[in-house]
Amino acid sequence: MRALPLSKFLLLSLVIRCNGVLAQNAITDWSAIAEKVVTANRPPASAEVLLGIVHAAMYDAVVAIEPGYEAFTSVSAATPNASPSAAAATAAFVVLKARVPAQEPALAAAYQAFLGTLQDDASKRGGISVGEQTAATLLASRKDDGFDAAVAYVQRPAAPGMWEITGQPAVAVDVKLAKVKPLVLVSASQFRPAGPLALGSAGYERDLVETKRIGGRSSAVRTAAQTETALFWSENTAVQWSRTLRNLAIERKLNLRESARLLAMAHVASADALIACFDSKYYALSWRPVHAIQRSELSGAAAADKDWQPLLNVNHPEYPSAHACWTSATVVALATYFGTPKTGFTMESAVTKTARHYDSAGDALAECTEARILSGLHFRHSMTDGATLGTEVARYVLARKFRAAQPGGVDSVPLAGAPGVRP
């Protein structure tokens, strides 16, 4: 299949949306557009941080007009009968063109095409005004957040336990995230875990042997089904989870405000979980299984296998697992939003071209844990601690943001011309 340039893809997406096939509302539409823009030539974790910012802006724009939930950053003064769809699209557009300026021409085309689907009246103009205000406020709160800073990584000398860059291009991925201002957390190190297991310890030896057996490129014990599981979870994570969350909102027939809240909860929680995760990664600088196994005699563990290669490769430190941080944060967000850990959903993978249904988000986390070990990328301890970190961060974030507005609180005051607050 021939790949389309980004600008044509965005416009094509909007045409499909107008025919009622792709998406349900402005939130899911612009979530898809944001995903395409921010994941282009950007690592998954960095992309998710931007997606968190975009979805927070859209959420604020919608709840400014349709109150009932506390704003993430502020409540803009809404004009009477302002269009929440116009507000959400405008907020996303303004944030995206500010944070991904190279894509402004394609974004502008998509934005004008979207506005063209709305009736040109005072409601649309009011929504545009609200979206501009909420985006400006959120962007101001993110000024000098470190996301666009160039952070150099200096490779430490090879040593037992020390991470080394592998593969090509030989670049340390997302090293800057360790320095980025979180969206909600007080600091990136707030929930920093204890660290990898001690080299030569019984637990370390157990994990090393497990990954060596089932995670090697030429593993004789990993089954075809297990290999497919590893590959299923190897798609760009920002794309895979973003698509899954949108599809869930559409499947559950969530309205504009509820779509905004669900997606913002998941993306913001995951964004902060990843900032915390990469802080821990570049603090621990723990080696990947490939070097742990090839040089295992240096750590007093099992005999070295200098020819061992993992099924997959990524270029950032092993501990803790970003997939575990990310997936566990999403699990908490889904359980918080739906009020139950038993939220079923379907996830697709562009790598295997298959879809899998999970009866609960926890089942997805369990499978993700096995997948990254089967990939030869992680030790089990890293998956466990990553899941704990993501859970702690998400619980902290969601205890403070996206809550129902409290009677008498600043965010429960109806805006001019807006409907009253739900009890």
MOQUINOR-V969554 format. One record per backbone hydrogen bond with DSSP energy under -1.0 kcal/mol. CO is the residue of the C=O (numbers start at 1). NH is the residue of the N-H. E is the energy in kcal/mol with one decimal. If there is no record, write none. Layout:
co: (CO,CO)
nh: (NH,NH)
e: (E,E)
//
This chain:
co: (5,6,7,8,9,10,11,12,13,14,15,16,17,25,26,27,28,29,30,31,32,33,34,35,39,43,44,45,46,47,48,49,50,51,52,53,54,55,56,57,58,59,60,62,62,68,79,83,84,85,86,87,88,89,90,91,92,93,94,95,96,100,101,103,104,105,106,107,108,109,110,111,112,114,115,119,121,122,123,123,124,125,126,127,128,129,130,131,132,133,134,135,136,137,140,142,145,146,159,161,169,174,175,176,187,189,198,201,202,203,204,205,206,207,208,209,210,211,215,216,223,224,225,226,227,228,229,231,236,237,238,239,240,241,242,243,244,245,246,247,248,249,250,255,256,257,258,259,260,261,262,263,264,265,266,267,268,269,270,271,272,273,274,275,276,277,278,280,281,285,286,288,289,290,291,293,293,295,296,296,305,309,315,321,322,323,324,325,326,327,328,329,330,331,332,333,334,335,345,347,349,354,356,358,360,361,362,363,364,365,366,367,368,369,370,371,372,372,373,375,379,380,381,382,382,383,384,385,386,387,388,389,390,391,392,393,394,395,397,397,403,406,409,415)
nh: (9,10,11,12,13,14,15,16,17,18,19,21,20,29,30,31,32,33,34,35,36,37,38,39,42,47,48,49,50,51,52,53,54,55,56,57,58,59,60,61,62,63,64,65,66,405,82,87,88,89,90,91,92,93,94,95,96,97,98,99,100,103,104,107,108,109,110,111,112,113,114,115,116,117,118,121,125,126,83,127,128,129,130,131,132,133,134,135,136,137,138,139,140,141,143,145,181,149,162,287,171,177,178,179,190,192,201,205,206,207,208,209,210,211,212,213,214,215,311,219,227,228,229,230,231,232,233,234,240,241,242,243,244,245,246,247,248,249,250,251,252,254,253,259,260,261,262,263,264,265,266,267,268,269,270,271,272,273,274,275,276,277,278,279,280,281,282,284,285,163,318,292,293,294,295,296,305,298,299,301,308,217,173,325,326,327,328,329,330,331,332,333,334,335,336,337,338,339,358,356,353,349,347,345,364,365,366,367,368,369,370,371,372,373,374,375,377,378,376,312,383,384,385,321,386,387,388,389,390,391,392,393,394,395,396,397,398,399,400,401,70,409,412,418)
e: (-2.4,-2.6,-2.0,-2.6,-2.6,-1.9,-2.0,-2.5,-2.5,-2.4,-1.1,-1.8,-2.2,-2.5,-2.6,-2.0,-1.8,-2.0,-2.5,-2.2,-2.0,-2.1,-3.0,-1.9,-1.2,-2.3,-2.2,-1.7,-1.8,-2.3,-2.2,-1.7,-2.6,-2.6,-1.9,-1.9,-2.2,-2.3,-2.4,-2.2,-2.1,-2.7,-1.4,-1.2,-3.1,-2.4,-1.6,-1.9,-2.6,-2.4,-2.3,-2.5,-2.3,-2.6,-2.9,-2.1,-2.7,-2.6,-1.3,-2.4,-2.9,-2.0,-1.7,-2.6,-3.2,-1.9,-2.2,-2.9,-2.5,-2.1,-2.3,-2.9,-1.7,-2.0,-1.7,-1.4,-2.2,-2.7,-2.8,-2.2,-2.5,-2.0,-2.1,-2.7,-2.4,-2.1,-2.7,-2.2,-2.2,-2.2,-2.3,-2.9,-2.2,-1.7,-1.2,-1.4,-2.8,-1.0,-2.2,-1.9,-2.3,-1.2,-1.0,-2.3,-1.4,-1.7,-2.1,-2.7,-2.3,-2.3,-2.7,-2.3,-2.1,-2.5,-2.4,-2.1,-2.2,-2.4,-1.9,-1.7,-2.2,-2.1,-1.8,-2.3,-2.4,-2.6,-1.5,-1.8,-2.7,-2.7,-1.5,-2.4,-1.8,-2.6,-2.1,-2.6,-2.0,-2.3,-2.4,-2.9,-2.5,-2.4,-1.3,-2.7,-2.3,-2.2,-2.7,-2.4,-2.0,-2.7,-2.2,-2.5,-2.7,-2.0,-2.1,-2.3,-2.3,-2.0,-2.2,-2.1,-2.4,-2.1,-2.8,-1.7,-2.0,-2.5,-2.3,-2.8,-2.9,-2.0,-2.3,-2.2,-3.0,-1.8,-1.8,-1.1,-1.8,-2.2,-1.1,-1.8,-1.8,-3.6,-3.2,-2.2,-2.9,-2.7,-2.3,-1.8,-2.0,-2.4,-2.2,-2.2,-2.7,-2.4,-2.5,-2.6,-2.6,-1.3,-3.1,-3.1,-1.6,-2.3,-3.1,-2.0,-1.1,-2.0,-2.2,-2.1,-2.7,-2.2,-1.7,-2.6,-2.0,-1.1,-2.9,-1.3,-1.7,-1.2,-1.6,-2.2,-1.3,-2.4,-2.6,-1.4,-2.0,-2.2,-2.0,-2.5,-2.6,-2.0,-2.5,-2.5,-2.4,-2.4,-1.9,-2.7,-2.8,-1.2,-1.2,-1.5,-3.0,-2.6,-1.7,-2.5)
//
